[in-house]
Amino acid sequence: MDTTGAAPRPPHARALRRAARVLDLVRQAAWSAPDRPMRLAGPAFPFWRKALSVPAAAGVLLLAVAAAAQLSTLVPAGLAWALCSLQVLPLLVAPVRPLTAWRIATAGMLLTVLAESPRIPEPFWPWPAAGCAAYLMLVFGCAITYGRRISLGAIAVVLLVVLLPAVPLTGLSWLVLAVAVFITTLVLLLGEAIHSRREAERSLVQAEEQRRRDLARQAVLEERSRIARELHDVVAHHMSMVAIQAEAAPYKTPGLPPQALRSFTAIREASTTALTEMRRVIGLLREEDEDLELAPQPGIGQIPDMVQTARTAGMQVDLSLTLASGTPPAGVDVSAYRIVQEALSNAGRHAPGARVEVEVVQRGDAVVVRVSDDGRGHGRPPVPDAAWGGHGLVGMRERVAMLGGTLRAGPRGGAGGGFEVRAELPVDLAAVRRHGPLPRRPPRPEPREQTGLPGEGD
């Protein structure tokens, strides 16, 4: 008993619905489906299309001549040439209009049957062999271009328009009809399988591109969060000193006027409020499982220790550290350390055994950081790019852009090869805010992401 309340559909309604679907597929294949070019090859296809156009056209003309020679024994020569032109010459436009070419050839195959029917030819096969070969090529081209729906409509059109009329008009046997249907269906299935594989490959390529974009976006967000946390530690120290000095000023200098006392009180309150708000914002950036870092942020002064650790791990590292008197701003200090750290890590991953040169020098109003290697060494094999995501340069660019500096990363010049990362970090950040970032030097070509070069890992 039906408890859903809907009456079951009668069998003839289902049959009519299926017939309507078949008719819709036939209509799309025979008339309404828009035409589009074949995707015969990759980006290099235009060259091969030009190179093969002449021999391909010669082959089509040979097929047309062979078809006309066979048809001329059954119909007048002029009619034979007209029919073979409809069957074979559409191959010339098939790469750009495959569906239109197949439709024209289908009309030529039907007209051939109608032209031969009054004469009742002796051969049991009414079409020339060259015309059949050209027609199967066109059927295959439609299948690899349009896929399953048009392929189903095409096989229905071939059966209803080409093959079945030949049975009463030319005496085509049912056995030959079955063989023709089998061959045509096999060609269509092969073309549809190639089309499905191409669609799957294109979907995988799009998914991989989307994954790479997501990884790059995630790397940017993670690096910005890390920079924000580091700057919080640096700024919080100075803001705390401001608050302490403002609160201690009345005790260090007794007898201050009330207006000065109110100013120091406002400074202390503003400093503590800023610290509270900063901690609240940075708290949102910290991951749930991330431990609070209590150690001070590293700087240029800790680069020798980092280089020594790399040497202990087996890397060949040469260090040159030259700074002017005084300490650079905290943001520059931390960023220089992080850039060297990332570049050394990438050199160890992608060029194991290579000699690495680290140079940190203050030149004028900028700290120049340069890390380069002499190419892949002879140690352990390099770490595959897929294991690291290929976004190490993202964090460096974020840091340098935050400070208004410049970054260049790419292969070294000369025959030795290797990779170089060079960053210029301005020391006078106030001047950067007033006059803009440092002038850019002519950039070197940077490698694309995930090329296997040092500096692409993360």
N, C-alpha and C positions, 0 to 999 in steps of 0.2 A: 504494500500500500504506500502510495506517495504521500509523505508528510510535509513536503516543502510547499505545497499549494500550487505548484506550477505543473501544467499538463505536459506530458511527454510529447516530444515532437514526432510526428509520423515519419516513417522511413523515406517517403517521397520528398519530404521537406529537406531532409539531410542531403538527399541525392541532388535536389535542385540547388542547394547551397554550394555543394562541391562543383557542380557544373558551372555555376556562376563564377566560382574562383578560377576554374580552368579557362573560361571565356575571358576573364579579366587578364589572366597571364598571356593569353593569345593576343588580346588587344594591345597590351603593353609591348610585346615583342614585335608585332606586325606593324604597329602604327604609333602609339602614344609615347613610348619610352624615349627620352632625349638621348641624343648621340654624344659620345665623348671619345677622345683619343685613347688608343691603347697605351699601356705602360709597359713597353717592350724591354726596357733596360734602365739602368741608373743614370746618373748625371752625364756619363760619357756617351750616351746613346746618340745625341746629335751628330757627333763625329762619324759613328758607324752608320748612321742613316745616310749621311752624304756619301760615305765610301761605298756602301752597298746598294745605293739607289739604282745605279746603272745596271749592274748584273741582275738585280731583282726585277727591274722593268723588262730586261731581255728575257728572263725566265717566264714572266707573265705573257709576253708576246709569243713565245714558243708554245706555251699551253694553249693560247688562243688559236694559233695556226693548226695545232694537232686536233683541237676540238672541231674547227671548221672543216678539216679534211675528212673527219669521220662523219660529220653531219651532212656533208655535201653528197654522200651516197644515198641519203634518205630524203632530203629536201633540196629545193633549188639552192644554187651557190649563194645568191644574194641573201636569202633567208637564213642559210647556214651561218654566214658571217654575222648577221644581225643577232642570231641566237647565241652564238659563241661569245660575242661581245658582251651580252648581258650576263653570261655565266662566268666568264673569266676576268674580263677587264675591271670589274669592281675590286679586284685584289690591289689595284694601283692606289685606291683611296682608302683601303681597309685600315692602315695605321692611324689615320686621322678620323675616319668615319666608319668604324667597323659595323655598326648596326645598319646604317644606310646601305653599305656595300652588300651585307647579307640579304637585306630586303630586295635589292635589285637582282641579285643572283637567284633568289627564290622565285621572283617573277619570271626570270629567264628559264628556270627549270620547268615551271608550269607551262609556259608558252611552247617549250620544246615538246612536251607531251601533247598539247593541243595541235601543234603543227604536224606531228607524226601520226596522230590518230586516224585520219582518213586513209592513210597509206598502209596501215597495219604492217609495220616493218618486221622483217624476219628475225632480227636479234631479239632476245627476250629482255634486253636491257635498253631502254629508250634513250638514255643520256650518254654523251661521249665520256670516255674515261678521264680525259683532261678536265672536262667540266666538273665531273664528280670530285676530282682531287681538289680543284679550286674551291668548290662549294664546301668541302670538309674543312679546308683552311679557314674559310670565313666563319663557319660554325664554331670552330675552335677559338678564333679571335673574339667572337661575341661572348663565349663562355668565360675566357680569362679576364675579360673587361668588365662584365656585368654581374657574374656570379649566378647564384642558384635560381632566383625568380625568373630572370630572362632566359636562362637555360631551359627551365621547364616550359616556358612559353614557346621557345624556339623548337623544341622537340615536338610539341603539339602542332606547331605550324608546319613543320616538315612532314609530319604524318598526315595531316588533314589536307594540305595544299599541294604537296609534291608527290608523296608516295601513293596514297589511296586513289587519287584520280587516275594514276597510271595502270591500276588493275583492270578497270573496265575499258579504258581507252586504248591501251596498247597490249593488253594481254599479259601484264606482269604477273608472274606466279606468286602465290602466297608465300612459298619458301623463300624466293628472292626478296619479297617484301620484308619478311622477318629478318633476313640477314642485313638488309639495308637499315632497318630500324635499330638492330643491335649495334652496327658499326657507328651510326650517327649518335646513338646514346652513349657509346663508349667514348667518342671524341668529346661530347659535351661534358661527361663526368670528369674526364681528364682535365679539360679546361677549367671546370668549376673547382676541382681540387687545387689547381695552381692558384686560382683566384683566392680561395679560402686561405691558402698558405701565405700569400702576399698580404692579405688583410691582417692575418695573425702577426706576421712580422712587423707590419706597420704599427699595429697596436702595441707590440712589445717595445718598439723604438720610441713611440710616444710616451709609454709608461716609464721607460728609462730616462727620457729627457725630463719628465715631470719629477722623477725621483731625484735627479741631479739638481734640478731647481730647488726642490724642497730641502735637499741637503745643504745647498749653498745658503738658502734663507735661514735654515736652522743654525748653520755655522756663524752667520752674521749676528743672529740674536744671542747665541751663547757668548760670542766674543764681546758684544756690547754689554751683556750682563756682567761678564768678568771684568771688563774695563770699569764699569760703574762701581763694582764692589771694591776694586783697587783704589779708585779715586775717592771713594767714601772713606777708606782707611787713611788716606793721605790728608784729605780735607778735614776729616774729623779731628785729627791730631792738631792741626792749626787752629780750628775753631775752638777746640778745648783750651788751647793756650790763650786765645783771645778772651774767652770767658773767665779764665783764672786771673789773667792780668787785670781785666776790668774789675773783678771783685776785690783783688788785692790792692788796687791803686789807692783807695781811701786810707788803708792802713799804712801803706808805704809813705804817703804824703799827707800828714794830718793837716787839718785846717783848710781843706779845699772848699771853695764856695759851693752853695747849694746847687747852682746850675751845673757845675762840673760833676757833682755827685749824681745828679739826675741823669746826666749823659752817660756816666759809667754804668749806672744801673740799667739804662736802656740798652747799652751795648751788651751787658751780661745777659739780660733777658732775651735779646735778639739772637745771641749766640747759642744759648741753650735751646731756644725754640727751633733754630735752624738744625741743630744737632738731632733733636727729637724727630723732626720731620724727615731728615735725611735717613735716619735709622729705620723709620717706618717704610719709606720707599724702597730702601735697599733690602729690607726684610722680605718684601714681595719678590725680589729677584733671586733670593737664595732658594735653592732646591730644598725639598723636604728632608732628603737624606744627606745634605751637605753640612759638614761640621763647620762650626765657626772658626775661622782662621785667626789665631791670636798672635802669631808671629808677625813682625813688621814686614812690610812689602819689600821685596828685593830691589836692588838698583844696580847701577853700573859698578859699584864697588864690589858686588858679589860675582861679577863676570869671571874673574880669575878662578874662583872656587868652582864655578860651573865648568870652565874649560878643563880644570884639573880632574874633575869627575869624568868628563868625556875621555880624557886621556887614559884614566884608569880602566874605562870600559873598552879600550882598544883603539880608539880613534886617534888619528894623527892631526893634531890641531896646533896651529901657530897663532899666538895672540899678540896684538899690538894695541896698547891702550895708552892714549895721550889725551889728557883733559886740561883745560885751563884752570886757574885757581878758582876755588869755590865749587859749590855743588849745583848742577843744573836743576831746573824746576822738577818737582816731584813727578809730574806726569811724564816728562821727558825721561827722567831717571828710570822709572818703572818700565816705560815702553821700550827703551833701548835694551834693557835686560830681557824682556819678553821676546823681542825680535831676534836677538842672538840665540835665545833658548829654542825658539821655533826653527830657526834656520839650521842650527846644529842638529836638532832632532831629525829634520828632514834629510840632511846630508847623511846621517847615519842610516836612515831607512832606505834611501834611494841610491846612495853611492857608497856602500860599505867598503872600507879599505882605502878610500881616496884621501888625499891630503887636503885639509880644510884650513883656510886662512881667515881669521877673525880680526877685524880692525875697527876700533872705536876711537874716534878722534874728534875733538872740538875745533872747528875751523870757523873763526869769526863768530857769527851769531847762530851757528847751527852745530848740532852733534851729528856726525856722519857715522853710520853703522854699515859696515860692509862684511859680508860672509860669503866666501866663494870656495869652490872645490875644483880639483883638476880632472874631474871625470870619474867614471865608475872604477872602483878599485878591483882587487883580486881576492877579496875576502868572501864572506858568505853572500849568497844571492840576495838581490834587493827585494824588499817587501813589496808584494803586488799592490797596485794603486787601489784596487777595489777594497782592500782591507782598511784603508784609511780615509776613503771618500774624496781625496783630491781637493781639499779646501783649505790647505795651510796658508795660502796667500790671502785668504779672506780676512783672517784675523789681523795680519800685518797691515793690510790696507785700511782696516777700520781704525787701528791705532794711529797710523800716520795721518789719515784724514782728520781724526779728532784733533790732532795737534797742528794741522795746517801745513804739514810737511809734504815730501815727495817720496815715492817708492818706485824702484825699478827692479824687476825680477825676470830673469831669462837666461838663455845660454850665454856663456862667455865667448868673446871673440877669439879668433886664432885657431890654430890647428889642434891645440890640446883638448879642446872641448871643456866640459864642465858646466857649472851653473853658478850664478852670482845673484845675491840679494843685496841691494844698496838702498838705504833709507837715510834721508836728511830730515832731522827733527829740529825745528827752530827753538832756540833757547829763550828768546824774548817773545813770550806768548802774547803780551799786550800789543806788541808791534804787529803781530800777525792779525790780531783782531782789528787793528786800525788800517793796515795796508794790504791785507790779504795774505795768502800762503806764499811760500818761497817760489821764485821763478823756476819754471820747469826746464830741465835740460832736454835735448833731443832724446826721446825714449827709445830704448831697445825693444825689439819685438818680444812680446811676452808669450810664453807657451800657453796653449789651451789647457783647460782643466783635464786632469787624468791623462797626461802624456807620458808619465813614468819618469819625468825629470825631477831632480831634487827640488824640494820646495813645494811640491804639489800635494804632499800628504798632510794630514792633520792628526 
